[in-house]
């Protein structure tokens, strides 16, 4: 028994030494190739998370995690700066897996969420569409038959407004804007397709989706589906390091880069107040959303703006037998951001968001006017950063021309991941 025990200890020591050797090699080279003379060793990659691939490329997996730890304070009013409430929590905590199976044409993306704020455990998201914590955020299977076309089946982000398709881990402020919060299309389950056309430096990307319309992890869908399309134009060529999918010019583009995009979303017989999000409506409603956005980056300067407009096809207000109301919010919103990232990776940024409900929704939705300033230090680009934001938030009831609230809030947040 002692010999067997010593043999196991020796084997364990060999394994530990091997892992330490691979880790030390990873510090000087992101990719570890198989040992010469042994073609059965896997490939390791540490450029984005922890990546492992088989020597015959039959499958691969890349593992990443990230978390957002946040402390936020709201003031009582715009005149009384004493605190009215605090938000102290892990806002996001996620683990993601990407890779391929069989060959690189068949890829997958799986993202799991573990914090309460990431699993829709809030009154605003109470719905019969799913009755359990939403651990699964994304579960997509991709097939790429050519370099121009990619199709997919699963649950993921719809090709909607820019701030939604940009990861929450790649934002230059503590979170997305109120415009996104009210009008975004979020995630859904269904069929997705992307088609890319490259004409010299000019790049055009077409994105589309046909989905259930009920949002992520829905148990059941009615006879109506959701249809989403988006077109992105990159007339000056591709952004460095896919910079059109993260906020702020962290890489400091050497040449001007611009992206112009627009799209349309139609949700037939939506059963929730925001289509894929929100509480259950008392009767199904169909609605459409238009969105457009523009992004410019050059030598640390980043300017972005997006516009969204939602309109229901029938009376947006639904009622139950007791007279309670729930509604689709008809209205529009615009969000604008400008920033400068210094060579030292410190960034200053400003944001303005304006939401205006249409007349049919003025009794249910206030006009929102929000201004914000941000200071961010990118320690390792968006993977590791510290953020400090100050915002002024004002709401007005347009139906009665009355200011209902106005206050400041300040946020300190640390984002860390691999």
C-alpha positions as CSV (number, residue, x, y, z in Angstrom):
1,X,0.0,0.0,0.0
2,X,2.9,2.4,0.8
3,X,4.4,1.7,-2.6
4,X,1.1,2.5,-4.3
5,X,0.7,5.6,-2.2
6,X,4.2,6.8,-3.0
7,X,3.6,6.1,-6.7
8,X,0.4,8.3,-6.6
9,X,2.3,11.1,-4.9
10,X,5.0,10.9,-7.5
11,X,2.4,11.0,-10.3
12,X,0.8,14.0,-8.6
13,X,4.1,15.8,-8.4
14,X,4.7,15.2,-12.1
15,X,1.3,16.6,-12.9
16,X,1.9,19.7,-10.8
17,X,5.4,20.3,-12.3
18,X,3.9,19.9,-15.8
19,X,1.2,22.6,-15.0
20,X,3.8,24.9,-13.6
21,X,6.0,24.4,-16.6
22,X,3.1,25.2,-19.0
23,X,2.2,28.3,-16.9
24,X,5.7,29.6,-17.0
25,X,5.9,29.1,-20.8
26,X,2.6,30.9,-21.2
27,X,4.1,34.1,-19.7
28,X,6.5,34.3,-22.5
29,X,4.3,32.9,-25.3
30,X,0.5,33.0,-25.5
31,X,0.3,29.7,-27.5
32,X,1.8,26.4,-26.3
33,X,2.5,23.9,-29.1
34,X,2.6,20.2,-28.5
35,X,5.9,18.7,-27.4
36,X,8.1,17.6,-30.3
37,X,7.8,13.9,-30.8
38,X,4.4,13.6,-29.1
39,X,1.5,14.7,-31.3
40,X,-1.1,13.8,-28.6
41,X,-0.5,16.8,-26.4
42,X,-3.2,19.5,-26.6
43,X,-2.6,23.1,-27.6
44,X,-2.9,25.8,-24.9
45,X,-3.7,29.5,-25.5
46,X,-3.8,32.2,-22.9
47,X,-4.4,35.3,-25.0
48,X,-8.1,35.6,-24.1
49,X,-8.9,33.5,-21.0
50,X,-7.7,29.9,-20.9
51,X,-7.9,28.0,-24.2
52,X,-7.4,24.4,-25.0
53,X,-7.6,22.6,-28.4
54,X,-6.9,19.1,-29.4
55,X,-4.0,18.4,-31.8
56,X,-6.3,17.3,-34.6
57,X,-8.6,20.4,-34.1
58,X,-11.6,18.2,-33.5
59,X,-12.7,20.5,-30.7
60,X,-11.6,23.5,-28.6
61,X,-12.7,25.3,-25.5
62,X,-11.9,28.8,-24.2
63,X,-12.9,29.7,-20.6
64,X,-13.3,33.2,-19.3
65,X,-14.8,34.9,-16.3
66,X,-15.6,38.4,-15.2
67,X,-17.2,40.3,-12.4
68,X,-18.5,43.8,-11.7
69,X,-18.3,45.0,-8.1
70,X,-20.3,48.2,-7.6
71,X,-21.0,50.8,-4.9
72,X,-23.6,53.4,-5.8
73,X,-25.2,56.3,-3.8
74,X,-28.3,58.2,-4.6
75,X,-28.9,61.7,-3.2
76,X,-32.3,62.7,-1.8
77,X,-32.7,65.5,-4.4
78,X,-30.7,67.9,-6.5
79,X,-30.6,70.3,-3.6
80,X,-30.2,67.8,-0.7
81,X,-27.0,65.8,-1.2
82,X,-27.5,63.5,1.8
83,X,-27.9,59.8,0.8
84,X,-31.4,58.4,0.1
85,X,-30.3,54.9,-0.8
86,X,-27.2,52.8,-1.7
87,X,-26.5,50.0,-4.1
88,X,-23.7,47.8,-2.9
89,X,-23.5,44.5,-4.8
90,X,-21.9,42.2,-7.3
91,X,-23.8,43.6,-10.3
92,X,-22.5,41.0,-12.8
93,X,-20.6,37.7,-12.3
94,X,-20.2,35.5,-15.4
95,X,-18.5,32.5,-16.8
96,X,-18.3,32.0,-20.5
97,X,-17.2,29.1,-22.8
98,X,-16.4,29.4,-26.5
99,X,-14.9,27.1,-29.0
100,X,-15.7,24.6,-31.8
101,X,-16.7,21.0,-32.2
102,X,-15.7,18.7,-35.1
103,X,-14.1,21.6,-37.1
104,X,-14.0,25.4,-36.9
105,X,-17.1,25.7,-39.0
106,X,-19.1,24.5,-36.0
107,X,-18.7,26.9,-33.1
108,X,-20.5,27.5,-29.8
109,X,-20.9,30.2,-27.2
110,X,-22.2,29.5,-23.7
111,X,-22.5,32.2,-21.0
112,X,-23.7,31.7,-17.5
113,X,-24.6,34.3,-14.9
114,X,-24.4,33.9,-11.1
115,X,-25.2,37.2,-9.4
116,X,-28.7,38.1,-8.4
117,X,-28.7,41.2,-10.6
118,X,-27.7,39.0,-13.5
119,X,-30.5,36.5,-13.2
120,X,-33.6,38.8,-13.4
121,X,-34.4,38.4,-9.7
122,X,-36.3,41.7,-9.5
123,X,-39.9,42.9,-9.4
124,X,-39.5,44.6,-12.8
125,X,-38.9,41.2,-14.4
126,X,-41.7,39.1,-12.8
127,X,-43.2,37.1,-15.6
128,X,-44.9,33.8,-16.2
129,X,-42.5,33.2,-19.2
130,X,-39.9,31.8,-16.8
131,X,-40.3,31.0,-13.1
132,X,-36.7,30.3,-12.1
133,X,-33.4,32.2,-11.8
134,X,-32.0,32.8,-15.3
135,X,-28.5,31.3,-15.1
136,X,-28.2,30.7,-18.8
137,X,-27.7,34.0,-20.6
138,X,-26.4,32.8,-24.0
139,X,-26.4,29.3,-25.5
140,X,-25.6,29.6,-29.2
141,X,-24.5,27.1,-31.9
142,X,-22.9,28.6,-35.0
143,X,-22.3,27.2,-38.4
144,X,-20.1,29.1,-40.9
145,X,-20.3,27.6,-44.4
146,X,-18.2,30.4,-45.9
147,X,-16.2,33.4,-44.8
148,X,-19.1,35.7,-45.6
149,X,-22.0,33.8,-44.1
150,X,-22.7,32.6,-40.5
151,X,-26.0,31.1,-39.2
152,X,-26.9,30.1,-35.7
153,X,-29.6,28.6,-33.5
154,X,-30.0,29.3,-29.8
155,X,-30.4,32.0,-27.3
156,X,-28.4,35.2,-27.6
157,X,-28.5,38.9,-28.1
158,X,-30.7,40.2,-30.9
159,X,-29.0,42.4,-33.5
160,X,-30.5,45.5,-32.0
161,X,-29.1,48.9,-30.9
162,X,-25.4,49.3,-30.5
163,X,-25.2,49.7,-26.8
164,X,-27.0,46.4,-26.4
165,X,-24.8,44.4,-28.8
166,X,-21.7,45.8,-27.0
167,X,-20.9,43.6,-24.0
168,X,-21.7,45.0,-20.5
169,X,-18.0,44.4,-19.8
170,X,-17.0,46.7,-22.6
171,X,-18.8,49.9,-21.4
172,X,-17.1,53.1,-20.5
173,X,-19.8,54.0,-17.9
174,X,-21.0,51.9,-15.0
175,X,-23.9,50.6,-17.1
176,X,-26.0,51.1,-20.2
177,X,-28.1,54.2,-20.7
178,X,-31.8,54.7,-19.7
179,X,-32.6,54.8,-23.4
180,X,-31.3,51.2,-23.7
181,X,-33.1,50.2,-20.5
182,X,-36.5,51.2,-21.9
183,X,-36.3,50.5,-25.6
184,X,-33.7,47.7,-26.0
185,X,-34.5,44.3,-27.7
186,X,-32.2,42.3,-25.4
187,X,-31.9,38.5,-25.8
188,X,-34.2,35.9,-27.4
189,X,-34.2,32.3,-28.7
190,X,-34.4,31.5,-32.4
191,X,-32.5,31.6,-35.7
192,X,-29.8,34.1,-36.5
193,X,-27.8,34.9,-39.6
194,X,-24.9,37.3,-40.5
195,X,-23.7,38.1,-43.9
196,X,-20.6,40.2,-44.6
197,X,-19.6,42.0,-47.9
198,X,-16.0,43.3,-48.2
199,X,-15.4,45.8,-51.0
200,X,-11.8,47.1,-50.6
201,X,-11.8,48.8,-47.2
202,X,-15.5,49.3,-47.2
203,X,-17.3,46.6,-45.1
204,X,-21.0,46.0,-44.9
205,X,-22.5,43.6,-42.4
206,X,-26.1,42.3,-42.5
207,X,-27.6,40.8,-39.4
208,X,-31.0,39.2,-38.9
209,X,-33.0,37.0,-36.5
210,X,-36.3,35.3,-36.3
211,X,-37.0,34.5,-32.6
212,X,-39.8,33.6,-30.2
213,X,-40.3,37.2,-29.0
214,X,-40.7,36.3,-25.3
215,X,-37.1,36.7,-24.1
216,X,-34.5,34.4,-22.7
217,X,-35.3,31.1,-21.0
218,X,-39.0,31.3,-22.0
219,X,-41.1,28.2,-21.3
220,X,-43.7,28.8,-24.0
221,X,-44.3,31.0,-27.0
222,X,-47.5,32.1,-28.6
223,X,-48.3,32.2,-32.3
224,X,-46.4,35.5,-32.8
225,X,-42.7,35.7,-33.5
226,X,-40.2,38.5,-33.5
227,X,-38.2,39.7,-36.5
228,X,-35.0,41.8,-36.2
229,X,-32.6,43.2,-38.8
230,X,-29.6,45.4,-38.6
231,X,-27.1,46.8,-41.2
232,X,-23.7,48.1,-40.3
233,X,-21.5,50.2,-42.6
234,X,-17.8,50.6,-42.1
235,X,-16.7,52.9,-44.9
236,X,-13.1,53.5,-43.5
237,X,-12.4,49.8,-42.9
238,X,-12.4,47.7,-39.8
239,X,-11.7,49.0,-36.3
240,X,-8.6,47.8,-34.5
241,X,-9.2,44.9,-32.3
242,X,-12.9,45.0,-33.2
243,X,-13.2,48.4,-31.6
244,X,-16.7,49.0,-32.9
245,X,-17.8,46.5,-30.2
246,X,-16.4,48.2,-27.2
247,X,-16.9,51.8,-25.9
248,X,-14.1,54.3,-25.8
249,X,-11.0,54.4,-28.0
250,X,-8.8,52.4,-25.6
251,X,-6.5,51.2,-28.5
252,X,-6.2,54.8,-29.8
253,X,-7.0,54.3,-33.5
254,X,-4.1,55.5,-35.7
255,X,-6.6,56.4,-38.6
256,X,-10.2,57.6,-38.4
257,X,-12.7,54.8,-38.1
258,X,-16.5,55.1,-38.4
259,X,-19.5,52.8,-38.2
260,X,-23.0,53.7,-39.3
261,X,-25.8,51.4,-38.5
262,X,-29.6,51.1,-38.5
263,X,-32.2,48.4,-38.0
264,X,-35.8,47.4,-37.3
265,X,-37.5,45.1,-34.8
266,X,-41.1,43.8,-35.1
267,X,-42.6,41.8,-32.2
268,X,-45.8,40.1,-33.2
269,X,-48.2,39.4,-30.2
270,X,-45.7,40.4,-27.5
271,X,-46.8,39.2,-24.0
272,X,-44.3,41.4,-22.0
273,X,-44.2,45.2,-21.5
274,X,-40.8,45.4,-23.3
275,X,-41.2,42.4,-25.6
276,X,-38.2,40.3,-24.4
277,X,-38.2,42.0,-21.0
278,X,-40.6,43.4,-18.4
279,X,-43.7,42.2,-16.7
280,X,-46.6,40.3,-18.4
281,X,-49.1,42.3,-20.3
282,X,-52.8,41.6,-19.6
283,X,-53.3,41.2,-23.4
284,X,-50.9,40.6,-26.2
285,X,-49.7,43.6,-28.2
286,X,-47.7,43.9,-31.4
287,X,-45.1,46.7,-31.7
288,X,-42.2,47.9,-33.8
289,X,-38.9,49.5,-32.9
290,X,-36.6,51.5,-35.1
291,X,-33.0,52.1,-34.1
292,X,-30.0,53.9,-35.6
293,X,-26.5,54.6,-34.4
294,X,-23.1,56.1,-35.3
295,X,-19.6,55.6,-33.9
296,X,-16.4,57.5,-34.6
297,X,-13.0,56.8,-33.1
298,X,-9.6,58.5,-33.7
299,X,-6.5,58.8,-31.6
300,X,-8.2,58.4,-28.3
301,X,-11.4,60.3,-29.2
302,X,-14.6,58.4,-29.3
303,X,-18.0,59.8,-30.2
304,X,-21.2,57.7,-30.3
305,X,-24.9,58.4,-30.6
306,X,-28.0,56.2,-31.0
307,X,-31.7,56.8,-31.5
308,X,-34.5,54.4,-30.7
309,X,-38.2,54.7,-31.4
310,X,-41.0,52.2,-30.3
311,X,-44.6,52.2,-31.4
312,X,-47.4,49.7,-30.7
313,X,-50.0,48.9,-33.4
314,X,-53.0,49.0,-31.0
315,X,-53.7,50.8,-27.8
316,X,-50.5,50.2,-25.8
317,X,-52.4,50.0,-22.5
318,X,-53.8,46.7,-21.3
319,X,-56.0,46.1,-18.3
320,X,-57.1,43.2,-16.1
321,X,-60.5,42.6,-14.5
322,X,-59.5,44.6,-11.5
323,X,-58.6,47.7,-13.6
324,X,-54.9,47.4,-13.1
325,X,-52.9,48.5,-16.2
326,X,-49.7,47.4,-17.9
327,X,-48.5,48.9,-21.2
328,X,-46.0,49.0,-24.0
329,X,-44.1,52.2,-23.7
330,X,-44.5,54.2,-26.9
331,X,-41.8,56.8,-27.3
332,X,-38.3,57.6,-28.5
333,X,-34.9,58.2,-27.0
334,X,-31.5,59.4,-27.9
335,X,-28.2,58.7,-26.1
336,X,-24.9,60.5,-26.9
337,X,-21.5,59.9,-25.5
338,X,-18.1,61.5,-26.1
339,X,-14.8,60.6,-24.5
340,X,-11.0,60.9,-24.7
341,X,-8.6,58.2,-23.7
342,X,-5.1,59.4,-22.8
343,X,-2.0,57.3,-23.7
344,X,-1.7,56.5,-20.0
345,X,-5.1,54.7,-20.4
346,X,-7.0,57.2,-18.2
347,X,-10.3,58.2,-19.9
348,X,-12.7,61.1,-19.4
349,X,-16.2,60.7,-20.8
350,X,-19.6,62.5,-20.9
351,X,-23.0,61.2,-21.6
352,X,-26.5,62.6,-22.2
353,X,-29.7,60.5,-22.4
354,X,-33.2,61.8,-23.2
355,X,-36.3,59.7,-23.3
356,X,-39.7,61.2,-24.4
357,X,-42.9,59.2,-24.3
358,X,-45.5,59.6,-26.9
359,X,-48.9,61.0,-25.9
360,X,-50.4,57.5,-25.6
361,X,-47.8,56.7,-22.9
362,X,-47.4,60.0,-21.0
363,X,-49.7,58.8,-18.2
364,X,-47.4,55.8,-17.6
365,X,-43.9,57.0,-18.4
366,X,-42.1,60.2,-17.4
367,X,-39.7,62.1,-19.6
368,X,-36.2,61.2,-18.5
369,X,-33.3,63.6,-18.9
370,X,-29.9,62.3,-17.6
371,X,-26.4,63.8,-17.7
372,X,-23.2,62.0,-16.6
373,X,-19.5,62.4,-16.3
374,X,-17.1,59.5,-16.1
375,X,-13.4,58.8,-15.2
376,X,-12.0,55.4,-16.0
377,X,-8.6,53.9,-15.6
378,X,-8.0,50.9,-18.0
379,X,-5.5,48.7,-16.2
380,X,-5.8,46.0,-18.8
381,X,-8.2,47.5,-21.3
382,X,-11.8,46.5,-20.6
383,X,-10.8,43.3,-18.8
384,X,-9.6,45.1,-15.8
385,X,-10.7,48.7,-15.1
386,X,-11.8,51.1,-12.4
387,X,-14.7,53.5,-13.0
388,X,-16.0,56.5,-11.2
389,X,-19.2,58.2,-12.5
390,X,-21.4,61.1,-11.4
391,X,-24.9,61.5,-12.9
392,X,-27.8,64.0,-12.7
393,X,-31.2,62.4,-13.2
394,X,-34.4,64.3,-13.8
395,X,-37.9,63.1,-14.6
396,X,-41.0,65.1,-15.7
397,X,-44.6,64.2,-16.1
398,X,-45.4,65.7,-19.5
399,X,-49.1,65.1,-19.1
400,X,-49.2,67.6,-16.2
401,X,-46.0,69.6,-17.0
402,X,-44.6,68.7,-13.6
403,X,-41.1,67.8,-12.5
404,X,-41.6,64.6,-10.4
405,X,-38.0,64.0,-9.3
406,X,-34.4,65.2,-9.6
407,X,-31.4,63.8,-7.9
408,X,-27.7,63.0,-8.3
409,X,-26.0,59.7,-8.0
410,X,-22.4,58.6,-7.8
411,X,-20.9,55.2,-8.7
412,X,-17.6,53.5,-8.1
413,X,-17.1,50.2,-9.9
414,X,-14.3,47.7,-10.5
415,X,-14.5,45.4,-13.5
416,X,-12.1,42.4,-13.5
417,X,-11.9,39.4,-15.8
418,X,-9.8,37.3,-18.1
